[in-house]
């Protein structure tokens, strides 16, 4: 039955159709995988701060974690402490400084810079005291820019100024000489650390990936269509065979009836 020319031709057509559907399914699957690949952001290429972030506004997702460089002046005596900051798995203290960024034309923009990490408060305060005595001179700073954090209510009621998060708004209220100044709603983790502090661990941001489930659904549909093409050929062949078997059975019954009637006539 299946070796008849028309069914062989139908099988070839069904296989070609299934191959086309399978190719479309593979194409859709490749698109889903391609769109799910993480786009490697060039965060490790040092860019000018002015190119990455603007003052008085939120950061873009593309800017988060970017290495930046700029010229700025550390404001002596405007350093603050953050406690319970984790560095390489250990809890300790951050020293955060106020930097006036040179925006050109004599303009300045306030920016928070995390200078380094200390294992205890005494070591952090010792570095702060030394930094407060250093001359205010413009210098080039390189670090990773990150969005500011939401301020939290201090757990230590005896020290209402204690901070665990780097909220720019909270620091801005503690800084001197910033009335009317623009400010970056972000902070920079310095790529180096002053003597007495350890460099803060600030790895590149993890690139998130997400598969395109719509393309995967379409790919599954094409595979189902490919299987259906073969199944349809099989059903057509089976139905044709059952129809022919039924016709042969009816013909055999009719022939048997004719023979019976002919034999009865001969007997009479």
Secondary structure as GFF3:
##gff-version 3
##sequence-region A 1 268
A	DSSP	alpha_helix	5	36	.	.	.	ID=ss1
A	DSSP	beta_strand	47	48	.	.	.	ID=ss2
A	DSSP	alpha_helix	49	52	.	.	.	ID=ss3
A	DSSP	beta_strand	67	74	.	.	.	ID=ss4
A	DSSP	beta_strand	80	87	.	.	.	ID=ss5
A	DSSP	beta_strand	90	104	.	.	.	ID=ss6
A	DSSP	beta_strand	107	118	.	.	.	ID=ss7
A	DSSP	alpha_helix	121	131	.	.	.	ID=ss8
A	DSSP	beta_strand	139	147	.	.	.	ID=ss9
A	DSSP	alpha_helix	168	172	.	.	.	ID=ss10
A	DSSP	beta_strand	182	190	.	.	.	ID=ss11
A	DSSP	alpha_helix	213	267	.	.	.	ID=ss12
###
